[in-house]
Every structure is written in structure tokens, then in C-alpha cells.
Amino acid sequence: MARKLTSEEKKWLSIGLNTLKSGEYRGGGHWINIKTSKIKEKDNPIDPGFFLKQIDNLKVIATKKSKDFKLIINFAVDKSQAGNNNCLVNYSIEYRPKLWRNLLIFVEDKAGQLTSMEIV
């Protein structure tokens, strides 16, 4: 049975998607290259508006938690428009106080539908 996103899930999506406009959505400005010891350059900014508009209409169709704190949330997708699933955002968030996790947000590449969110 599909359900609406919780306020916390909406918050995670909003945080992750808003990194698109700053260029930090793939670790830019934060992650360090081990070989060069240099901070990764920020990626090209993307207007997150198209993706942010989807949040209130998303329906969760599956949730999976594992013992190692991995959380996967799958959204209902219009299969007639679905393409390949690609990672749009890979960003570190404070999942719980002093517990940092990577937030991954996936989108299909044809119509730009948000497909899933993972906290690893």
C-alpha cells in the first residue's frame, strides 16, 4: 500500500536536492581526493525546482532497512515514462546527532522522475 512521505523524508529530499544549486550534490567542495589531498571541485549548478516540485506528490511504495543502518525508500514511478535509474545526489547529512550518512537520491533519465532515496 502506497503512503505519503513523512516530514523527515521530505526534509532529507529537500536538503539533498537543494545541493544541486550550490554544486555540492556530488561531494564538491567537501570531499578530498586521497591521491592529491585537494578538495573536489564543485559540480555545475542545477536548478532544483523541477525536482523539488515532485516531493509533495511522491508516494512511497517500498521501504527497506538493514542492520547496518542502510535505509532505502522507493517511490511510485510512471512506468510508461521510465528510463534508466541514475544517481542524482550523493551528499553527506547528519542522519542522527553525530551520525553522518550519505544521502543518495535517484532519478530516472527520461522524464526526470525521482525514483528512490537511500541513506547509507
GROMACS elastic network, one bead per residue, 0.5 to 0.9 nm:
[ bonds ]
;  ai    aj funct       b0    kb
    1    60     6  0.85348   500
    1    61     6  0.65887   500
    1    62     6  0.85601   500
    2    59     6  0.57715   500
    2    60     6  0.53744   500
    2    62     6  0.77303   500
    2    75     6  0.86607   500
    2    76     6  0.78959   500
    3     6     6  0.88653   500
    3    58     6  0.86305   500
    3    59     6  0.54087   500
    3    60     6  0.52027   500
    3    61     6  0.68323   500
    4    56     6  0.80526   500
    4    57     6  0.78739   500
    4    58     6  0.65953   500
    4    60     6  0.60234   500
    5     8     6  0.79788   500
    5     9     6  0.58558   500
    5    10     6  0.62314   500
    5    55     6  0.81442   500
    5    56     6  0.78068   500
    5    57     6  0.88454   500
    5    58     6  0.69179   500
    5    59     6  0.65675   500
    5    60     6  0.63691   500
    6     9     6  0.51762   500
    6    10     6  0.62793   500
    6    11     6  0.86095   500
    7    10     6  0.50820   500
    7    11     6  0.61507   500
    7    12     6  0.87829   500
    8    12     6  0.63221   500
    8    13     6  0.87276   500
    9    12     6  0.51523   500
    9    13     6  0.62970   500
    9    14     6  0.85893   500
    9   117     6  0.89020   500
   10    13     6  0.51578   500
   10    14     6  0.60727   500
   10    15     6  0.86034   500
   10    55     6  0.66417   500
   10    56     6  0.79558   500
   11    14     6  0.50533   500
   11    15     6  0.61076   500
   11    16     6  0.85598   500
   12    15     6  0.51760   500
   12    16     6  0.61383   500
   12    17     6  0.85015   500
   12    93     6  0.83195   500
   12    95     6  0.88354   500
   12   103     6  0.78197   500
   12   117     6  0.88877   500
   13    16     6  0.51557   500
   13    17     6  0.59099   500
   13    18     6  0.83601   500
   13    52     6  0.80767   500
   13    55     6  0.75768   500
   13   103     6  0.86221   500
   13   105     6  0.75216   500
   13   117     6  0.76872   500
   14    17     6  0.51944   500
   14    18     6  0.59333   500
   14    19     6  0.87441   500
   14    52     6  0.66976   500
   14    55     6  0.80568   500
   15    18     6  0.53510   500
   15    19     6  0.67759   500
   15    93     6  0.84386   500
   16    19     6  0.55124   500
   16    20     6  0.76372   500
   16    25     6  0.70892   500
   16    89     6  0.64370   500
   16    90     6  0.78526   500
   16    91     6  0.65356   500
   16    92     6  0.87429   500
   16    93     6  0.83968   500
   16   103     6  0.69804   500
   16   104     6  0.79391   500
   16   105     6  0.73661   500
   17    20     6  0.56228   500
   17    21     6  0.81296   500
   17    25     6  0.76283   500
   17    48     6  0.59484   500
   17    49     6  0.87304   500
   17    51     6  0.71608   500
   17    52     6  0.68842   500
   17    88     6  0.85785   500
   17    89     6  0.70458   500
   17   105     6  0.80512   500
   18    21     6  0.59366   500
   18    22     6  0.73889   500
   18    24     6  0.89799   500
   18    25     6  0.82513   500
   18    47     6  0.84562   500
   18    48     6  0.61210   500
   18    49     6  0.87356   500
   18    52     6  0.82133   500
   19    22     6  0.52397   500
   19    23     6  0.61489   500
   19    24     6  0.51883   500
   19    26     6  0.86685   500
   19    45     6  0.84372   500
   19    46     6  0.86939   500
   19    48     6  0.81729   500
   19    89     6  0.78875   500
   19    91     6  0.79832   500
   20    23     6  0.53404   500
   20    24     6  0.64781   500
   20    25     6  0.53231   500
   20    26     6  0.87999   500
   20    43     6  0.84807   500
   20    44     6  0.82333   500
   20    45     6  0.56741   500
   20    46     6  0.50252   500
   20    47     6  0.65163   500
   20    48     6  0.58646   500
   20    88     6  0.87622   500
   20    89     6  0.77043   500
   21    24     6  0.79052   500
   21    25     6  0.83958   500
   21    44     6  0.82446   500
   21    47     6  0.54442   500
   21    48     6  0.63642   500
   22    25     6  0.76567   500
   22    42     6  0.77731   500
   22    43     6  0.81816   500
   22    44     6  0.81369   500
   22    45     6  0.56381   500
   22    46     6  0.78734   500
   23    26     6  0.75881   500
   23    27     6  0.83971   500
   23    28     6  0.64410   500
   23    29     6  0.81524   500
   23    41     6  0.86714   500
   23    44     6  0.53916   500
   23    46     6  0.72721   500
   24    27     6  0.52544   500
   24    29     6  0.62452   500
   24    30     6  0.76622   500
   24    41     6  0.87075   500
   24    42     6  0.55816   500
   24    43     6  0.64705   500
   24    44     6  0.87981   500
   24    45     6  0.82470   500
   24    89     6  0.86446   500
   24    90     6  0.87237   500
   24    91     6  0.74270   500
   25    28     6  0.67984   500
   25    42     6  0.81475   500
   25    43     6  0.73273   500
   25    45     6  0.88019   500
   25    88     6  0.74888   500
   25    90     6  0.57735   500
   25    91     6  0.57833   500
   26    31     6  0.87254   500
   26    42     6  0.77801   500
   26    43     6  0.70564   500
   26    88     6  0.80711   500
   26    89     6  0.59405   500
   26    90     6  0.50172   500
   26    91     6  0.62241   500
   27    30     6  0.54858   500
   27    31     6  0.52830   500
   27    32     6  0.87796   500
   27    40     6  0.70729   500
   27    41     6  0.84403   500
   27    42     6  0.73568   500
   27    43     6  0.84858   500
   27    89     6  0.87361   500
   27    90     6  0.66596   500
   27    91     6  0.58610   500
   27    92     6  0.77138   500
   28    31     6  0.62566   500
   28    32     6  0.88685   500
   28    39     6  0.74497   500
   28    43     6  0.60720   500
   29    32     6  0.84371   500
   29    39     6  0.60116   500
   29    40     6  0.56463   500
   29    41     6  0.56938   500
   29    42     6  0.53312   500
   29    43     6  0.88199   500
   30    39     6  0.61941   500
   30    40     6  0.66572   500
   30    41     6  0.85088   500
   30    42     6  0.85296   500
   31    38     6  0.84481   500
   31    39     6  0.56509   500
   31    40     6  0.55789   500
   31    41     6  0.87581   500
   32    35     6  0.87811   500
   32    36     6  0.80855   500
   32    37     6  0.58703   500
   32    38     6  0.54747   500
   32    40     6  0.57540   500
   33    36     6  0.55141   500
   33    37     6  0.52107   500
   33    38     6  0.55202   500
   33    39     6  0.62546   500
   33    40     6  0.64533   500
   34    37     6  0.52776   500
   34    38     6  0.77556   500
   35    38     6  0.82608   500
   36    39     6  0.86211   500
   38    41     6  0.87318   500
   40    43     6  0.88961   500
   42    45     6  0.82710   500
   43    46     6  0.88732   500
   46    49     6  0.89662   500
   47    50     6  0.74409   500
   47    51     6  0.87079   500
   48    51     6  0.55093   500
   48    52     6  0.60217   500
   48    53     6  0.86669   500
   49    52     6  0.50405   500
   49    53     6  0.61057   500
   49    54     6  0.88662   500
   50    53     6  0.55174   500
   50    54     6  0.70582   500
   50   112     6  0.84174   500
   51    54     6  0.53658   500
   51    55     6  0.71948   500
   51   112     6  0.77313   500
   51   113     6  0.76530   500
   51   114     6  0.71294   500
   52    55     6  0.55894   500
   52    56     6  0.83336   500
   53    56     6  0.69550   500
   53    57     6  0.80076   500
   54    57     6  0.55191   500
   54    58     6  0.62631   500
   54   113     6  0.78445   500
   54   114     6  0.74720   500
   55    58     6  0.53985   500
   55    59     6  0.88851   500
   55   114     6  0.85061   500
   56    59     6  0.85914   500
   58    75     6  0.62894   500
   58    76     6  0.69202   500
   58    77     6  0.87052   500
   58   114     6  0.81938   500
   59    74     6  0.84010   500
   59    75     6  0.54302   500
   59    76     6  0.55378   500
   59    77     6  0.87107   500
   60    63     6  0.74276   500
   60    73     6  0.66963   500
   60    74     6  0.57772   500
   60    76     6  0.62685   500
   60   116     6  0.87731   500
   61    73     6  0.77762   500
   61    74     6  0.57931   500
   61    75     6  0.55202   500
   61    76     6  0.58195   500
   62    72     6  0.80165   500
   62    73     6  0.59087   500
   62    74     6  0.51821   500
   62    75     6  0.72219   500
   62    76     6  0.87887   500
   63    71     6  0.72941   500
   63    72     6  0.56382   500
   63    74     6  0.64038   500
   64    70     6  0.80084   500
   64    71     6  0.57745   500
   64    72     6  0.51310   500
   64    73     6  0.66241   500
   64    74     6  0.87586   500
   65    68     6  0.83220   500
   65    69     6  0.66547   500
   65    70     6  0.56849   500
   65    72     6  0.64817   500
   65    73     6  0.88780   500
   66    69     6  0.56152   500
   66    70     6  0.52985   500
   66    71     6  0.66810   500
   66    72     6  0.88316   500
   67    70     6  0.72515   500
   68    71     6  0.89901   500
   68   120     6  0.82894   500
   69   101     6  0.89616   500
   69   119     6  0.77995   500
   69   120     6  0.66180   500
   70   101     6  0.89484   500
   70   118     6  0.71052   500
   70   119     6  0.56319   500
   71   117     6  0.81290   500
   71   118     6  0.54745   500
   71   119     6  0.50880   500
   71   120     6  0.65465   500
   72   116     6  0.71991   500
   72   117     6  0.59512   500
   72   119     6  0.66351   500
   72   120     6  0.84392   500
   73   115     6  0.86679   500
   73   116     6  0.54986   500
   73   117     6  0.52631   500
   73   118     6  0.62933   500
   73   119     6  0.88391   500
   74    77     6  0.89927   500
   74   115     6  0.60571   500
   74   117     6  0.66536   500
   74   118     6  0.86796   500
   75   114     6  0.71909   500
   75   115     6  0.51312   500
   75   116     6  0.55318   500
   75   117     6  0.83145   500
   76    79     6  0.87795   500
   76   114     6  0.88062   500
   76   115     6  0.70245   500
   76   116     6  0.88240   500
   77    80     6  0.86924   500
   77    81     6  0.82408   500
   77    82     6  0.70622   500
   77   113     6  0.68977   500
   77   114     6  0.77314   500
   77   115     6  0.63893   500
   78    81     6  0.57595   500
   78    82     6  0.63037   500
   78   113     6  0.81974   500
   79    83     6  0.83775   500
   80    83     6  0.88734   500
   81   108     6  0.89137   500
   81   110     6  0.66659   500
   81   111     6  0.61790   500
   81   113     6  0.86695   500
   82    85     6  0.83494   500
   82   108     6  0.61952   500
   82   109     6  0.76014   500
   82   110     6  0.62970   500
   82   111     6  0.69172   500
   82   112     6  0.85843   500
   82   113     6  0.77574   500
   83   108     6  0.53095   500
   83   109     6  0.53905   500
   83   110     6  0.50705   500
   83   111     6  0.76143   500
   83   112     6  0.87793   500
   84   107     6  0.82195   500
   84   108     6  0.51814   500
   84   109     6  0.55248   500
   84   110     6  0.74279   500
   85   106     6  0.64211   500
   85   107     6  0.56690   500
   85   109     6  0.64305   500
   85   115     6  0.74246   500
   86   105     6  0.85890   500
   86   106     6  0.54480   500
   86   107     6  0.54813   500
   86   108     6  0.58923   500
   86   109     6  0.67336   500
   87    90     6  0.72807   500
   87   104     6  0.67512   500
   87   105     6  0.59124   500
   87   107     6  0.63523   500
   87   108     6  0.85681   500
   88   104     6  0.74425   500
   88   105     6  0.56389   500
   88   106     6  0.53520   500
   88   107     6  0.61738   500
   89   103     6  0.72871   500
   89   104     6  0.53626   500
   89   105     6  0.50113   500
   89   106     6  0.70585   500
   90   102     6  0.63893   500
   90   103     6  0.56444   500
   90   105     6  0.68376   500
   91   101     6  0.83087   500
   91   102     6  0.54186   500
   91   103     6  0.51622   500
   91   104     6  0.66506   500
   91   105     6  0.88808   500
   92    95     6  0.87476   500
   92   100     6  0.64921   500
   92   101     6  0.55476   500
   92   103     6  0.58790   500
   92   104     6  0.88027   500
   93    96     6  0.88064   500
   93    99     6  0.84745   500
   93   100     6  0.55855   500
   93   101     6  0.56204   500
   93   102     6  0.61981   500
   93   103     6  0.64863   500
   93   119     6  0.88837   500
   94    97     6  0.63938   500
   94    98     6  0.65671   500
   94    99     6  0.56912   500
   94   101     6  0.63705   500
   94   102     6  0.87131   500
   95    98     6  0.79807   500
   95    99     6  0.57658   500
   95   100     6  0.56032   500
   95   101     6  0.59506   500
   95   102     6  0.86105   500
   95   103     6  0.88000   500
   95   119     6  0.80546   500
   96    99     6  0.50416   500
   96   100     6  0.71342   500
   96   101     6  0.87725   500
   97   100     6  0.80334   500
  101   119     6  0.61914   500
  101   120     6  0.55107   500
  102   118     6  0.79344   500
  102   119     6  0.56347   500
  102   120     6  0.52432   500
  103   117     6  0.71998   500
  103   118     6  0.58134   500
  103   120     6  0.66150   500
  104   116     6  0.82535   500
  104   117     6  0.56031   500
  104   119     6  0.62934   500
  104   120     6  0.78144   500
  105   114     6  0.75319   500
  105   115     6  0.78651   500
  105   116     6  0.60189   500
  105   118     6  0.64923   500
  105   119     6  0.88765   500
  106   113     6  0.86444   500
  106   114     6  0.60153   500
  106   115     6  0.55761   500
  106   116     6  0.52201   500
  106   117     6  0.61831   500
  106   118     6  0.83732   500
  107   111     6  0.88105   500
  107   112     6  0.57903   500
  107   113     6  0.54518   500
  107   115     6  0.51928   500
  107   116     6  0.71664   500
  108   111     6  0.67914   500
  108   112     6  0.53796   500
  108   113     6  0.55772   500
  108   114     6  0.66239   500
  108   115     6  0.65267   500
  109   112     6  0.54483   500
  109   113     6  0.77317   500
  110   113     6  0.79663   500
  112   115     6  0.89025   500
  114   117     6  0.83640   500
